[in-house]
Amino acid sequence: MDLVLSLVGSVSGLCDWSNSIMAVMVVVVVVVVVVVVVLVVVVLVVIVVVVVVVVVVVVVVIVVVVVVVIVVLL
């Protein structure tokens, strides 16, 4: 009977151990997913900022060129 109780105890301890491993793995997966999502959002924001800056620079250059051409022609 003691042997059965010790076996049951060791099996339940093993289950607790595997449950804690599963919990740690779930936490790790959640953290990795959150980090990946944050990195993707940051990359998208950087891309949008770069595109906006490029568009603004191109528009400014076009306006300056047009103004210079108008001034030279007049």
Summary of the structure (lengths in Angstrom):
residues: 74
radius of gyration: 31.8
end to end distance: 108.5
largest distance: 108.5
contacts: 141
relative contact order: 0.05
helix: 97%
strand: 0%
